Amino acid sequence: MFGYEFNIGWRYVRQGRRGRTKNGFISFISVMSVASIAVGVMALIVVLSVMNGFQKEVRDRMLSVIPHVEVMSYAGSIQDWETSAAIVSQNEHVVGVAPYSAGQILLSSAGSVRGALLRGIDPAVEPKVSELADQMALGNLTDLKGGDYGIILGLDLARLLQLRIGDKVNVILPQGRATPAGIVPRMRSFTLKGVFSSGHYEYDSAMALVHIDDANTLMRLSGPAGLRIKVDDMNEAPAIGYEILKSLPPGYSVTDWSKQNRTWFAAVQVEKRMMAIILFLIVLVGAFGLVSSLVMTVTEKQSDIAILRTLGASRGFIMRIFMVQGAVVGVVGVACGVVLGLLLACNLDVIVSAIESVLGVQFLPKEVYFISSLPSDPRMEDIIPIAIFSFVLSLLATVYPSWRAAQTKPAEALRYE
């Protein structure tokens, strides 16, 4: 249908590429337009892939400690947690269920005092819902035994308290007991049995694990505070949590990992959008260059346009010629950007390692960051919109020059030819 327009527009592109135009500067601007669009698309893909990689890495490290779904009782504790766990396990998406108790505590040792989150766990079933057993730097999760009052601390928390395996640490609860001398906080001495390292400072510096029986005794609970649940698809955790809540009797509440960390994930999404908008300006610069090159091409091709008009070509025909030329530039720029972006994103770790070796520097020191390499996670849901929007922007950039070309008057254009 648009065969003639495409052939003429493609001829103009090839002439500019081969340097057969009267003004070689037009070809230079066209090349720069393609390069600007390609660099913008490449930068968008690489940056968004790195941000996706960081988000995935941090999320996975979070979920190695926190559960996908939590079930809690409004009564404060679950009396018959085995029955509730059996009901939850009937859901086909549930992979594992484990009881837990939790509370805020103070840890005191050798004059150092630190706040921490106390979590009571059952070492026998905890591996079903978390990766804590695989994250033990010292000791084993099974070293926690009911009545033994052993404790496992995060690596950074143990360092802050200057504790070694076998040392005693005092666990102090803010809830006190009434005595003739007044309200006295409840306190119990625990023995350090192990140290875990999840790779996430928030948990490694503020989490303490004890046997669930010891936690319930210390906090005076008659049963676990709730159930920790692992599901087969963490992205569907909110929907699965709602199904679990409907299957349980009244008196329970359900939360999932996305709600517990909604502030952090919302901040990451806002940052990702802002970075995309900023980097998209590079593509916009390429589009402006495309407008300039097409305007100069229209000026140079005035006689050609006039001849086509005298032969019966309509204004729409002329517009389509130059829109084809701009579309080809956009397609080439977007295609090059996508290919280069994917090559960089998929091989970013190798490229960064090579640059670090040549320059003798380390961009992410292990002593400072828990992620020592740049993670990359290119996703089609990011790449496809980038390519489409960049191409549409390139196509829109051709509208004005094409319209100007269609307004050419044959008599005036051929007057001095």
Order of alpha helices (4+ residues) and beta strands (2+ residues): alpha-alpha-beta-alpha-beta-beta-beta-beta-alpha-beta-beta-alpha-beta-alpha-beta-alpha-beta-alpha-alpha-alpha-alpha-alpha-alpha-alpha-alpha
